Amino acid sequence: MATMLDCKAVALPVIGNGPGEWPGLDSGMPFVRFNVAADTPLESGEIRICNRKVAGRPNDSPPFEVWSHVLSRMQRVQLQARLALAGVALTEKLGCLPSSGLATVHALAAAEVTLQLYRMPLRPSLLRAVDLPVRQPLAAAFHNWLGERRLAWHWWQSLRSSLHWPDLQLTAGEAISGIDCCEDPYPALLHWFANATDEARNADFAHLAELPGAVWCHYVTSTRLLELEPYFFIQRQQRESANWWLYRNALSPLVDALLLKLMLAQRIRPVIPSEARLRDRRDAATAGRRHASFDRRSRGWRCAD
């Protein structure tokens, strides 16, 4: 793949859909972009990667599709196959299908392609518009962003010479160190997620979400962050989700703010446990969430197919 793209000496630009300026590119220079509308013409050097939802493909089709004029048909097929393998491997680590961006970084980095990433903080907003229908999920809610950043930190630490990713460094809007004595909030948050069957205890969640980021950084552990990951995304093909808070317009500013604080805390504890321990924790969390969803089926929220 590296030879195919001729990017061992020059970094291949990979441009996400996050905030930031579009980088200056030489005419015809190969670059990667994601999930562009199908009716948008391909640029001369563009390698366009879309998930099957954006590509309008059925659920049993490959998870990602590649379009490009700069790659041959065989090269596109090879890249698409690498992306499919990345999707399988990352789904095992995340508990859900990865974003197109993370799958692409995984596939190309494994092929020893040097990458320069732009507009890819892996931190989309979970804010819901005030008039969004209560049964309509956000597209961003189908991905485990806390888990994606966990993996991205590990890759960046291992591949700094060939993986240039400045946007991975989130900027805090407040101080994240130097707090006075404060009670550990993680047990209370985990308890709220596991037991909040309706909105009667939203005030408890609001209190936790409004705690300073420094508190979450002070008490963070990698184990706690792993335990929290399943509560910040929904499964695409699951008819009902236990994570009803991801459908609440009024609650979404608190959910979004809390997720950012956890991501900032993750910079302090980015260590990845062994895969066996990760699978055990995720499976235990999934089993508990299925039971909770069954107990409150009448209050479950239908996910988009």
C-alpha positions in Angstrom: 0.0 0.0 0.0 2.8 2.4 0.8 4.5 1.7 -2.6 1.1 2.0 -4.3 0.5 5.5 -2.9 4.2 6.5 -3.0 3.9 8.0 0.4 6.9 6.6 2.3 8.9 9.8 1.9 5.9 12.3 1.8 3.0 12.1 4.3 -0.4 11.3 2.8 -2.9 14.0 3.9 -6.0 12.5 5.6 -8.7 15.2 6.0 -11.6 14.6 8.4 -14.9 16.5 8.8 -14.0 18.1 12.1 -13.3 21.8 12.8 -10.3 23.6 11.3 -9.0 25.0 8.0 -8.7 22.9 4.8 -5.0 22.3 4.3 -3.2 23.7 1.2 -2.6 20.9 -1.2 -0.6 20.8 -4.4 -2.8 20.2 -7.5 -3.3 16.5 -8.2 -1.6 15.4 -4.9 -3.3 12.3 -3.4 -5.4 12.9 -0.3 -8.0 11.1 1.7 -11.4 12.5 2.7 -14.5 10.9 4.2 -18.3 10.5 3.8 -18.8 13.1 1.1 -22.2 13.2 -0.6 -22.4 10.9 -3.6 -23.3 13.7 -6.0 -20.1 15.6 -5.1 -17.6 15.3 -8.0 -14.3 13.6 -7.2 -11.3 15.9 -7.2 -8.2 14.8 -9.2 -6.1 13.5 -6.3 -9.0 12.5 -4.0 -9.3 9.1 -2.3 -12.9 9.2 -1.0 -13.8 6.7 1.7 -17.5 6.4 2.8 -19.2 4.1 5.2 -22.0 1.9 3.7 -24.7 4.2 5.2 -23.4 7.3 3.3 -22.7 5.1 0.2 -26.3 3.9 0.2 -25.3 0.3 0.4 -27.3 -2.5 2.3 -26.3 -3.7 5.7 -24.7 -6.9 4.4 -22.3 -5.0 2.1 -18.7 -4.1 3.0 -18.5 -1.5 5.8 -16.5 1.0 3.7 -16.4 1.9 0.0 -13.6 3.6 -1.9 -13.8 6.0 -4.9 -10.8 7.6 -6.6 -9.4 8.6 -10.0 -5.8 8.5 -8.6 -6.0 4.8 -7.7 -6.5 1.9 -10.1 -9.4 -0.5 -9.8 -7.2 -3.1 -8.2 -5.8 -0.6 -5.8 -9.3 0.5 -4.7 -10.2 -3.1 -4.2 -7.1 -3.7 -2.1 -7.7 -0.6 0.1 -11.4 -1.5 0.5 -10.3 -5.0 1.7 -7.9 -3.5 4.2 -10.7 -1.2 5.5 -13.0 -4.2 5.9 -10.4 -6.0 7.9 -9.8 -2.9 10.0 -13.5 -2.7 10.6 -13.6 -6.2 12.0 -10.6 -5.7 14.2 -11.7 -2.4 15.6 -15.3 -3.5 16.2 -13.8 -6.2 18.5 -11.9 -3.5 20.4 -14.7 -0.8 20.5 -17.9 -2.8 20.8 -19.3 -1.1 17.6 -18.3 -0.3 14.1 -15.4 2.3 14.0 -15.7 5.6 12.2 -14.4 5.8 8.7 -11.5 8.0 9.9 -10.3 5.5 12.6 -10.6 2.5 10.2 -8.6 4.4 7.6 -5.8 5.4 10.0 -5.6 1.8 11.2 -5.5 0.3 7.7 -3.0 2.8 6.2 -0.7 2.9 9.3 -0.6 -0.9 9.3 0.5 -0.7 5.6 3.4 1.6 6.7 2.0 4.7 5.0 3.1 8.0 6.7 0.1 10.0 7.5 -0.6 13.7 8.1 -4.0 14.0 9.7 -6.1 17.2 9.6 -9.5 18.1 11.1 -9.6 14.7 12.9 -9.9 15.3 16.7 -12.3 12.3 17.0 -14.5 14.4 19.1 -17.8 15.1 17.3 -20.5 16.9 19.2 -23.3 14.9 20.9 -25.4 18.1 21.2 -29.0 17.6 19.9 -31.0 20.4 18.3 -33.9 21.4 20.5 -36.5 20.4 17.8 -34.9 17.0 16.9 -37.5 14.3 17.2 -37.0 12.2 20.3 -36.7 8.9 18.5 -34.1 10.2 16.0 -30.5 9.4 17.0 -27.5 11.5 16.1 -25.2 10.0 13.5 -22.3 10.7 15.9 -23.9 8.6 18.6 -23.3 5.4 16.7 -19.6 5.5 17.4 -17.6 4.9 20.6 -15.6 8.1 20.5 -14.1 7.7 24.0 -12.8 4.2 22.8 -11.6 5.6 19.5 -9.5 8.2 21.2 -8.2 5.5 23.5 -6.9 3.6 20.5 -5.7 6.7 18.7 -3.6 7.7 21.7 -1.9 4.3 21.7 -1.2 4.4 18.0 0.2 8.0 18.2 2.5 7.1 21.0 3.8 4.1 19.1 4.1 5.7 15.6 5.0 9.3 16.3 7.5 9.4 13.4 4.9 8.3 10.8 1.6 9.4 12.3 1.3 13.2 12.6 -2.0 14.0 14.5 -2.0 17.4 16.1 -5.8 17.6 16.5 -5.6 14.6 18.9 -4.5 17.1 21.5 -7.8 18.6 22.8 -7.8 22.0 24.3 -9.4 22.4 27.7 -11.7 25.4 28.3 -10.7 25.3 32.0 -7.9 24.3 34.3 -7.6 20.5 34.6 -5.2 20.5 37.5 -4.8 22.0 41.0 -8.1 21.2 42.7 -8.9 21.2 46.3 -10.1 18.1 48.0 -13.3 16.8 46.3 -15.2 13.6 46.4 -14.4 11.0 43.8 -17.2 11.3 41.1 -16.6 8.1 39.1 -18.6 5.7 41.3 -21.6 8.0 41.4 -21.5 8.4 37.6 -21.3 4.6 37.0 -24.1 4.1 39.4 -26.3 6.7 37.7 -25.7 5.1 34.2 -26.5 1.6 35.6 -29.6 2.6 37.5 -31.2 5.6 35.8 -34.3 4.1 34.3 -36.1 7.4 33.6 -35.5 11.1 34.1 -36.4 11.3 37.8 -32.7 11.6 38.7 -31.5 14.0 36.0 -30.5 16.5 38.7 -27.9 14.0 39.9 -26.5 13.7 36.4 -26.4 17.5 36.0 -24.5 17.8 39.2 -21.9 15.3 38.0 -21.6 16.8 34.5 -21.0 20.3 35.9 -18.1 19.2 38.1 -14.8 20.9 37.0 -12.7 18.9 34.6 -9.9 18.9 37.1 -12.0 16.6 39.4 -12.4 14.0 36.6 -8.6 14.2 35.8 -7.7 13.9 39.5 -9.5 10.6 40.0 -9.2 9.1 36.5 -8.0 5.5 35.9 -7.9 3.6 32.6 -10.2 1.0 34.1 -12.9 3.6 34.9 -12.8 5.1 31.4 -13.2 1.6 29.9 -16.2 1.0 32.1 -17.8 4.3 31.0 -17.3 3.7 27.2 -20.5 1.7 26.6 -22.7 4.5 28.0 -21.7 7.0 25.3 -22.8 5.3 22.1 -25.7 3.3 20.7 -25.7 0.2 18.4 -26.8 0.9 14.9 -28.8 -2.3 14.4 -30.2 -2.6 17.9 -34.0 -1.8 17.9 -33.9 -0.4 21.5 -31.1 1.2 23.5 -30.7 1.4 27.2 -28.8 4.6 26.8 -32.0 6.8 26.7 -30.0 9.9 27.7 -28.5 10.0 24.2 -32.0 10.8 22.9 -32.8 13.6 25.2 -32.4 17.0 23.6 -32.4 18.9 26.9 -29.9 16.5 28.5 -27.5 16.5 25.5 -25.5 19.6 26.5 -24.6 17.9 29.8 -23.8 14.6 28.1 -21.6 16.4 25.5 -19.8 18.5 28.2 -19.1 15.4 30.4 -17.7 13.4 27.4 -15.2 16.2 26.7 -14.1 16.2 30.4 -13.6 12.4 30.2 -11.6 12.8 27.0 -9.4 15.4 28.6 -8.9 13.1 31.6 -8.0 10.3 29.2 -4.8 12.1 28.3 -3.6 11.4 31.8 -4.5 7.7 31.7 -4.3 6.6 28.0 -3.0 3.1 28.8 -4.8 0.2 27.1 -5.4 -3.0 29.2 -4.9 -6.4 27.7 -7.4 -7.4 25.0 -8.8 -10.2 27.2 -9.5 -7.8 30.1 -11.1 -5.3 27.7 -13.4 -8.0 26.2 -14.4 -9.2 29.6 -15.4 -5.7 30.8 -17.2 -4.9 27.6 -19.1 -8.2 27.6 -20.1 -7.7 31.2 -21.3 -4.1 30.5 -23.2 -5.3 27.4 -24.9 -8.1 29.4 -26.0 -5.7 32.1 -27.3 -3.2 29.5 -29.3 -5.8 27.8 -31.0 -6.8 31.0 -31.7 -3.2 31.8 -33.2 -2.7 28.3 -35.4 -5.7 28.8 -36.7 -4.5 32.2 -37.7 -1.1 30.8 -38.7 -2.2 27.3 -41.7 0.0 27.2 -39.4 3.0 27.8 -36.7 1.8 25.3 -35.8 4.0 22.3 -35.9 2.7 18.8 -32.6 3.2 16.9 -32.4 4.0 13.2 -31.6 1.0 11.0 
